[in-house]
């Protein structure tokens, strides 16, 4: 998401860029850095919001830790169920009971 602040004459003063998603933010930042109203004009200053350093690791690592913890819990539960079923199979008689 991009918002542009303009002055009274309609010239852009500052661009506000939502940097919570890294790839679109870096693409927009690259494109905004080369845009200027005229070749002699200076580029519009860009302020990055929500992730000013464009660092993905600050958000990616906690999410991965949560996923790994969920998977470990799921696998531990599944192994407990399978282990119980295998124990039942091991103690079951190999032949059907006679009547």
MODELLER restraints for C-alpha pairs under 7 A, 6 or more apart:
rsr = mdl.restraints
at = mdl.atoms
rsr.add(forms.Gaussian(group=physical.xy_distance, feature=features.Distance(at['CA:1:A'], at['CA:17:A']), mean=6.02, stdev=0.5))
rsr.add(forms.Gaussian(group=physical.xy_distance, feature=features.Distance(at['CA:1:A'], at['CA:18:A']), mean=5.24, stdev=0.5))
rsr.add(forms.Gaussian(group=physical.xy_distance, feature=features.Distance(at['CA:2:A'], at['CA:15:A']), mean=6.94, stdev=0.5))
rsr.add(forms.Gaussian(group=physical.xy_distance, feature=features.Distance(at['CA:2:A'], at['CA:16:A']), mean=5.73, stdev=0.5))
rsr.add(forms.Gaussian(group=physical.xy_distance, feature=features.Distance(at['CA:2:A'], at['CA:17:A']), mean=4.71, stdev=0.5))
rsr.add(forms.Gaussian(group=physical.xy_distance, feature=features.Distance(at['CA:2:A'], at['CA:18:A']), mean=6.40, stdev=0.5))
rsr.add(forms.Gaussian(group=physical.xy_distance, feature=features.Distance(at['CA:3:A'], at['CA:15:A']), mean=5.74, stdev=0.5))
rsr.add(forms.Gaussian(group=physical.xy_distance, feature=features.Distance(at['CA:3:A'], at['CA:16:A']), mean=5.02, stdev=0.5))
rsr.add(forms.Gaussian(group=physical.xy_distance, feature=features.Distance(at['CA:3:A'], at['CA:17:A']), mean=6.54, stdev=0.5))
rsr.add(forms.Gaussian(group=physical.xy_distance, feature=features.Distance(at['CA:4:A'], at['CA:12:A']), mean=6.42, stdev=0.5))
rsr.add(forms.Gaussian(group=physical.xy_distance, feature=features.Distance(at['CA:4:A'], at['CA:14:A']), mean=5.85, stdev=0.5))
rsr.add(forms.Gaussian(group=physical.xy_distance, feature=features.Distance(at['CA:4:A'], at['CA:15:A']), mean=4.30, stdev=0.5))
rsr.add(forms.Gaussian(group=physical.xy_distance, feature=features.Distance(at['CA:4:A'], at['CA:16:A']), mean=6.05, stdev=0.5))
rsr.add(forms.Gaussian(group=physical.xy_distance, feature=features.Distance(at['CA:5:A'], at['CA:12:A']), mean=5.79, stdev=0.5))
rsr.add(forms.Gaussian(group=physical.xy_distance, feature=features.Distance(at['CA:5:A'], at['CA:13:A']), mean=5.52, stdev=0.5))
rsr.add(forms.Gaussian(group=physical.xy_distance, feature=features.Distance(at['CA:5:A'], at['CA:14:A']), mean=5.15, stdev=0.5))
rsr.add(forms.Gaussian(group=physical.xy_distance, feature=features.Distance(at['CA:5:A'], at['CA:15:A']), mean=6.10, stdev=0.5))
rsr.add(forms.Gaussian(group=physical.xy_distance, feature=features.Distance(at['CA:6:A'], at['CA:12:A']), mean=4.22, stdev=0.5))
rsr.add(forms.Gaussian(group=physical.xy_distance, feature=features.Distance(at['CA:6:A'], at['CA:13:A']), mean=5.10, stdev=0.5))
rsr.add(forms.Gaussian(group=physical.xy_distance, feature=features.Distance(at['CA:7:A'], at['CA:13:A']), mean=6.26, stdev=0.5))
rsr.add(forms.Gaussian(group=physical.xy_distance, feature=features.Distance(at['CA:12:A'], at['CA:44:A']), mean=6.62, stdev=0.5))
rsr.add(forms.Gaussian(group=physical.xy_distance, feature=features.Distance(at['CA:13:A'], at['CA:44:A']), mean=6.29, stdev=0.5))
rsr.add(forms.Gaussian(group=physical.xy_distance, feature=features.Distance(at['CA:14:A'], at['CA:44:A']), mean=5.77, stdev=0.5))
rsr.add(forms.Gaussian(group=physical.xy_distance, feature=features.Distance(at['CA:14:A'], at['CA:45:A']), mean=5.17, stdev=0.5))
rsr.add(forms.Gaussian(group=physical.xy_distance, feature=features.Distance(at['CA:14:A'], at['CA:46:A']), mean=5.88, stdev=0.5))
rsr.add(forms.Gaussian(group=physical.xy_distance, feature=features.Distance(at['CA:15:A'], at['CA:44:A']), mean=6.71, stdev=0.5))
rsr.add(forms.Gaussian(group=physical.xy_distance, feature=features.Distance(at['CA:15:A'], at['CA:45:A']), mean=6.24, stdev=0.5))
rsr.add(forms.Gaussian(group=physical.xy_distance, feature=features.Distance(at['CA:15:A'], at['CA:46:A']), mean=4.66, stdev=0.5))
rsr.add(forms.Gaussian(group=physical.xy_distance, feature=features.Distance(at['CA:15:A'], at['CA:47:A']), mean=6.14, stdev=0.5))
rsr.add(forms.Gaussian(group=physical.xy_distance, feature=features.Distance(at['CA:16:A'], at['CA:46:A']), mean=5.91, stdev=0.5))
rsr.add(forms.Gaussian(group=physical.xy_distance, feature=features.Distance(at['CA:16:A'], at['CA:47:A']), mean=4.97, stdev=0.5))
rsr.add(forms.Gaussian(group=physical.xy_distance, feature=features.Distance(at['CA:16:A'], at['CA:48:A']), mean=6.10, stdev=0.5))
rsr.add(forms.Gaussian(group=physical.xy_distance, feature=features.Distance(at['CA:16:A'], at['CA:49:A']), mean=6.87, stdev=0.5))
rsr.add(forms.Gaussian(group=physical.xy_distance, feature=features.Distance(at['CA:17:A'], at['CA:25:A']), mean=6.98, stdev=0.5))
rsr.add(forms.Gaussian(group=physical.xy_distance, feature=features.Distance(at['CA:17:A'], at['CA:46:A']), mean=6.92, stdev=0.5))
rsr.add(forms.Gaussian(group=physical.xy_distance, feature=features.Distance(at['CA:17:A'], at['CA:47:A']), mean=6.14, stdev=0.5))
rsr.add(forms.Gaussian(group=physical.xy_distance, feature=features.Distance(at['CA:17:A'], at['CA:48:A']), mean=4.97, stdev=0.5))
rsr.add(forms.Gaussian(group=physical.xy_distance, feature=features.Distance(at['CA:17:A'], at['CA:49:A']), mean=5.91, stdev=0.5))
rsr.add(forms.Gaussian(group=physical.xy_distance, feature=features.Distance(at['CA:18:A'], at['CA:25:A']), mean=6.69, stdev=0.5))
rsr.add(forms.Gaussian(group=physical.xy_distance, feature=features.Distance(at['CA:18:A'], at['CA:48:A']), mean=6.12, stdev=0.5))
rsr.add(forms.Gaussian(group=physical.xy_distance, feature=features.Distance(at['CA:18:A'], at['CA:49:A']), mean=5.00, stdev=0.5))
rsr.add(forms.Gaussian(group=physical.xy_distance, feature=features.Distance(at['CA:18:A'], at['CA:50:A']), mean=6.42, stdev=0.5))
rsr.add(forms.Gaussian(group=physical.xy_distance, feature=features.Distance(at['CA:19:A'], at['CA:25:A']), mean=4.94, stdev=0.5))
rsr.add(forms.Gaussian(group=physical.xy_distance, feature=features.Distance(at['CA:19:A'], at['CA:48:A']), mean=5.80, stdev=0.5))
rsr.add(forms.Gaussian(group=physical.xy_distance, feature=features.Distance(at['CA:19:A'], at['CA:49:A']), mean=5.61, stdev=0.5))
rsr.add(forms.Gaussian(group=physical.xy_distance, feature=features.Distance(at['CA:19:A'], at['CA:50:A']), mean=5.83, stdev=0.5))
rsr.add(forms.Gaussian(group=physical.xy_distance, feature=features.Distance(at['CA:19:A'], at['CA:51:A']), mean=5.21, stdev=0.5))
rsr.add(forms.Gaussian(group=physical.xy_distance, feature=features.Distance(at['CA:19:A'], at['CA:52:A']), mean=6.79, stdev=0.5))
rsr.add(forms.Gaussian(group=physical.xy_distance, feature=features.Distance(at['CA:19:A'], at['CA:54:A']), mean=6.77, stdev=0.5))
rsr.add(forms.Gaussian(group=physical.xy_distance, feature=features.Distance(at['CA:20:A'], at['CA:50:A']), mean=5.51, stdev=0.5))
rsr.add(forms.Gaussian(group=physical.xy_distance, feature=features.Distance(at['CA:20:A'], at['CA:51:A']), mean=5.51, stdev=0.5))
rsr.add(forms.Gaussian(group=physical.xy_distance, feature=features.Distance(at['CA:22:A'], at['CA:54:A']), mean=6.28, stdev=0.5))
rsr.add(forms.Gaussian(group=physical.xy_distance, feature=features.Distance(at['CA:22:A'], at['CA:56:A']), mean=6.89, stdev=0.5))
rsr.add(forms.Gaussian(group=physical.xy_distance, feature=features.Distance(at['CA:33:A'], at['CA:43:A']), mean=6.21, stdev=0.5))
rsr.add(forms.Gaussian(group=physical.xy_distance, feature=features.Distance(at['CA:34:A'], at['CA:43:A']), mean=6.91, stdev=0.5))
rsr.add(forms.Gaussian(group=physical.xy_distance, feature=features.Distance(at['CA:35:A'], at['CA:43:A']), mean=6.23, stdev=0.5))
rsr.add(forms.Gaussian(group=physical.xy_distance, feature=features.Distance(at['CA:36:A'], at['CA:42:A']), mean=6.35, stdev=0.5))
rsr.add(forms.Gaussian(group=physical.xy_distance, feature=features.Distance(at['CA:36:A'], at['CA:43:A']), mean=4.90, stdev=0.5))
rsr.add(forms.Gaussian(group=physical.xy_distance, feature=features.Distance(at['CA:36:A'], at['CA:44:A']), mean=6.90, stdev=0.5))
